[in-house]
């Protein structure tokens, strides 16, 4: 038996249909992660919202497989929403999708799948798993525009042995074609790019509502020499590399970009595009595929989901513990603390962690 995590979208539905067609006994489970009442997600269709649960139910009915809803609202609030808010309050840029995969989705569902007697947990992620002499490996999906291995890097190790990603070898268009061929009810459902629990896209307002009296206060906008250029209404409004929204803070003038955000001093430092470039960065809470490298690792390093990976060297700390320094072959912009950094070799995820700080050439 295989348990399929159903988000309510076409991808996970197609993964379930593929497994049914392959002759597996399949059970569908949808996770209730947040209370969407009173938000756009209640009717607009966002991952794990009420409409999505109903769509997942229809898919299971169409496929003739059991359907269950698992409530993980408390776990999601603590591990994802609270982290999201606290990171922005601290002047960092969170990645809630990675945190959700790491802390909420996979471990609880794997435990539930095993309790049901399932041998595997499958999802609709665009990623691949294969094996070498060291065990299972996580690889990019073949559709480079849909690859989601970046979001899955915390799952390295034995966890991969219990997972299946049926869509990893397909393109999005091929998945749509399969969904139509299977007659899946949500085959034409559009994708959503918004954060599921911030359906209107206004993360600033969300952070302020949730943090309440702890919401960041106004502060100064300065250049890299510390000269005051203007003011801002809270560090949660900014991320490294950002240009949008600085016009009002600075009163116009030449294009400026966020270089750094300091929540303690409430200062946002801005500069030219060139001044946002970093030659390296420190990465914390690093996980490795297999054993930690004994020396520098040549890799392609990806610092955001939509960024192309760039070549560099990853140097684990002396004790080969949980941190590492990364040196880029060429300076790179938008190195934002709080984002995930994932290390690849030929599409294989070698490791990854969380960006702690960037290193500029003039540091």
C-alpha positions in Angstrom: 0.0 0.0 0.0 1.1 3.5 -0.8 -0.2 6.7 0.9 -0.4 9.7 -1.4 -0.3 13.2 0.1 -3.0 15.1 -1.8 -2.8 18.9 -1.8 -5.9 19.4 -3.9 -3.9 20.3 -7.0 -3.4 18.5 -10.3 0.1 17.3 -9.6 -0.6 15.2 -6.5 -3.8 14.0 -8.1 -1.9 12.8 -11.2 0.7 11.1 -9.0 -2.1 9.1 -7.3 -3.7 8.2 -10.6 -0.3 6.9 -11.9 0.1 4.7 -8.9 -3.4 3.3 -9.2 -2.8 2.6 -12.8 0.5 0.8 -11.9 -1.5 -1.6 -9.7 -0.7 -0.2 -6.3 -3.2 -0.1 -3.5 -3.4 3.7 -2.8 -4.8 5.8 0.0 -5.1 9.5 -0.2 -4.5 11.9 2.7 -4.9 15.6 2.7 -3.4 17.7 5.5 -5.4 20.5 7.2 -2.7 23.0 7.9 -4.4 26.3 8.7 -7.8 27.8 9.2 -8.7 29.6 6.0 -12.1 30.9 7.1 -12.5 34.5 6.2 -9.6 34.6 3.8 -9.4 34.4 0.0 -8.1 30.8 0.4 -11.5 29.7 1.6 -12.8 29.9 -1.9 -9.9 30.7 -4.1 -8.1 27.4 -4.0 -4.8 27.4 -2.1 -2.7 24.5 -0.9 -4.6 22.6 1.9 -7.4 25.1 2.1 -11.1 24.1 2.3 -11.7 24.1 -1.5 -8.5 22.1 -2.0 -9.7 19.4 0.5 -12.9 19.1 -1.4 -11.0 18.8 -4.7 -8.8 16.1 -3.2 -12.0 14.3 -2.0 -13.4 14.3 -5.5 -10.1 13.0 -6.9 -10.2 10.0 -4.5 -13.8 9.3 -5.3 -13.0 9.4 -9.1 -10.0 7.0 -8.5 -12.0 4.8 -6.2 -9.5 5.1 -3.3 -10.0 5.9 0.4 -9.7 9.5 1.5 -8.7 10.9 4.8 -8.1 14.4 6.3 -5.3 14.8 8.9 -5.4 17.9 11.1 -1.9 19.4 11.6 -3.0 23.0 12.3 -1.1 23.3 15.6 2.1 21.8 14.2 1.9 24.1 11.1 1.3 27.2 13.2 4.3 26.5 15.5 6.8 25.3 12.8 5.8 27.4 9.8 3.7 30.4 10.6 5.4 31.4 13.9 8.8 30.8 12.2 7.7 33.0 9.2 6.7 35.9 11.4 9.7 35.7 13.8 12.2 35.5 10.9 10.7 38.7 9.3 10.7 40.4 12.7 14.4 39.5 13.0 15.2 41.1 9.6 15.6 37.8 7.8 13.8 36.3 4.7 12.1 33.0 5.6 11.3 30.1 3.3 8.0 28.6 4.6 7.8 25.9 2.0 11.1 24.3 3.0 10.1 24.6 6.7 6.8 23.0 6.0 8.4 20.1 4.2 11.1 19.8 6.9 8.9 20.1 10.0 5.3 19.3 9.1 4.5 17.4 5.9 6.8 14.5 5.6 7.6 13.2 9.1 4.0 13.2 10.4 2.6 11.7 7.1 5.3 9.1 7.1 4.4 8.1 10.6 0.7 8.0 9.7 1.5 6.0 6.5 3.4 3.4 8.5 0.6 3.2 11.0 -1.7 2.3 8.1 0.7 -0.4 6.9 1.9 1.5 3.9 5.4 0.8 2.4 5.8 4.3 0.9 4.6 7.9 1.0 4.2 9.6 -2.4 3.8 13.2 -3.3 3.3 15.3 -6.4 6.7 17.0 -6.1 8.9 17.4 -9.3 12.0 15.7 -8.0 13.6 12.3 -8.4 15.1 9.6 -6.2 17.7 7.1 -7.3 20.3 4.9 -5.5 24.0 4.5 -5.6 26.4 2.5 -3.3 25.8 5.0 -0.5 22.0 4.7 -0.6 19.1 6.9 -1.9 19.9 10.2 -3.6 17.7 13.2 -4.2 17.9 14.6 -7.8 16.3 17.5 -9.6 13.1 16.9 -11.6 13.6 16.7 -15.3 11.4 19.8 -15.9 13.9 22.5 -15.0 11.0 25.0 -14.8 9.1 22.9 -12.2 12.0 21.3 -10.3 11.2 21.3 -6.5 14.3 19.5 -5.1 15.4 22.9 -3.6 12.4 22.7 -1.3 13.2 19.1 -0.3 16.9 19.2 0.8 16.1 18.5 4.5 14.9 15.1 3.5 18.3 13.7 2.7 19.2 10.3 4.3 17.0 7.4 5.2 13.8 9.4 4.8 14.2 9.1 1.1 14.0 5.3 1.3 10.3 5.7 2.2 9.3 8.3 -0.4 8.2 8.3 -4.0 8.0 11.2 -6.5 6.1 9.8 -9.5 6.2 13.1 -11.4 10.0 13.5 -11.2 10.6 12.2 -14.8 7.8 14.3 -16.3 7.3 17.8 -17.6 4.3 19.9 -16.4 2.7 19.6 -19.7 3.0 15.8 -19.7 1.4 15.8 -16.2 -1.5 17.9 -17.5 -1.9 15.5 -20.5 -2.0 12.5 -18.1 -4.5 14.3 -15.8 -6.9 14.9 -18.8 -6.4 11.3 -19.9 -7.3 10.0 -16.5 -10.3 12.2 -16.4 -9.2 13.8 -13.1 -11.8 16.3 -11.9 -9.2 19.1 -11.2 -7.1 18.5 -14.4 -7.5 22.1 -15.5 -7.0 23.7 -12.1 -4.6 26.6 -12.2 -1.5 26.8 -10.1 -1.0 29.3 -7.2 2.2 31.0 -6.6 1.2 32.7 -3.3 2.2 31.5 0.2 -0.8 29.3 1.2 -1.5 31.1 4.5 -1.0 34.6 3.0 -3.4 34.3 0.1 -3.6 38.0 -0.7 0.2 38.2 -1.0 0.5 40.9 1.7 3.2 39.3 3.9 3.8 42.7 5.6 0.2 43.0 6.8 0.2 39.4 7.9 3.4 39.8 9.9 2.0 42.9 11.6 -1.3 41.2 12.5 0.3 38.1 13.9 3.2 39.8 15.8 1.0 42.6 17.3 2.9 44.7 19.7 6.2 43.0 18.7 5.9 44.2 15.1 9.0 46.0 13.9 9.1 49.7 14.3 10.2 52.5 12.1 13.9 53.0 11.5 16.6 54.5 9.3 17.6 53.8 5.7 21.4 54.3 5.3 24.0 53.8 2.7 27.0 51.4 3.2 29.0 54.3 4.8 26.2 54.8 7.4 24.9 58.1 6.0 21.1 58.5 6.7 19.2 58.6 3.4 15.6 58.3 4.7 13.3 56.3 6.9 11.2 53.1 6.7 8.2 51.6 8.5 9.8 48.3 9.7 12.5 45.8 8.7 9.9 43.2 7.8 9.2 45.1 4.6 12.7 44.4 3.2 14.9 41.6 1.9 18.4 41.7 0.6 18.5 42.5 -3.1 15.1 44.2 -3.0 14.6 47.4 -5.1 10.8 47.8 -5.1 9.5 50.0 -2.4 12.7 52.0 -1.8 11.6 55.0 -3.8 9.3 56.3 -1.1 11.9 55.6 1.6 14.6 57.5 -0.2 12.6 60.2 -2.0 13.6 59.0 -5.5 17.0 59.3 -7.2 19.3 56.6 -8.6 18.2 53.0 -8.4 19.1 51.5 -5.0 18.9 48.0 -3.6 18.8 46.5 -0.1 22.3 45.5 1.0 21.5 44.4 4.5 18.8 44.4 7.2 19.6 44.9 10.9 16.6 44.3 13.2 18.6 45.3 16.3 19.4 48.8 15.1 16.3 48.9 12.9 18.6 50.0 10.0 18.2 49.0 6.4 21.4 49.5 4.4 21.1 50.2 0.7 23.5 50.6 -2.1 24.1 50.2 -5.8 23.5 46.9 -7.6 27.2 46.3 -7.4 27.2 46.9 -3.7 24.7 44.0 -3.2 27.2 41.4 -4.6 28.7 38.8 -2.3 31.7 36.7 -2.9 30.6 34.1 -0.3 28.3 33.3 2.6 28.0 31.3 5.8 25.5 28.5 5.9 24.1 27.1 9.1 22.2 23.9 10.0 23.8 22.1 7.1 22.6 18.5 6.2 24.7 16.3 3.9 23.9 13.4 1.6 25.8 10.7 3.4 29.0 11.6 5.3 30.1 15.2 5.6 32.9 16.0 3.0 36.4 15.9 4.4 37.4 19.0 2.5 36.1 21.6 0.1 33.3 20.4 -2.1 32.9 21.8 -5.6 29.2 22.3 -6.3 26.5 24.4 -8.0 24.9 26.5 -5.3 21.3 27.6 -5.4 20.2 30.4 -3.0 16.6 30.8 -4.0 14.0 28.7 -5.7 13.9 30.9 -8.8 17.7 31.5 -9.0 19.9 29.5 -11.2 22.6 27.6 -9.3 26.1 29.0 -9.6 29.4 27.3 -9.3 31.4 27.6 -6.0 33.2 25.8 -3.3 31.5 24.6 -0.1 33.9 24.3 2.9 32.5 22.5 6.0 33.7 23.7 9.4 36.7 22.1 11.0 34.7 19.5 13.0 32.5 18.9 9.9 29.6 20.0 12.0 26.5 21.8 10.9 27.9 24.9 9.3 29.9 25.7 6.2 31.4 28.6 4.3 30.6 29.0 0.6 32.9 30.8 -1.9 31.3 31.7 -5.2 33.4 31.6 -8.4 31.8 35.0 -9.3 30.2 37.5 -7.0 26.5 36.9 -6.5 23.6 39.3 -5.7 20.7 38.8 -3.3 22.3 36.5 -0.7 19.5 36.8 1.9 19.9 35.5 5.4 17.0 33.1 6.2 16.8 31.6 2.7 17.9 28.0 2.0 21.1 27.3 0.2 21.3 23.9 -1.6 24.4 22.3 -3.1 24.2 20.2 -6.3 26.5 18.1 -8.4 25.1 17.0 -11.7 21.5 17.4 -10.6 22.2 15.5 -7.3 21.5 17.2 -4.0 24.7 16.9 -2.1 23.5 19.0 0.9 22.0 22.2 2.0 21.4 24.6 4.9 20.2 28.0 5.8 22.0 31.2 4.8 23.3 32.9 8.0 25.2 35.8 6.5 26.7 37.0 3.2 30.3 38.0 2.6 30.9 41.1 0.5 34.2 41.7 -1.2 34.9 44.8 0.9 34.2 43.0 4.2 
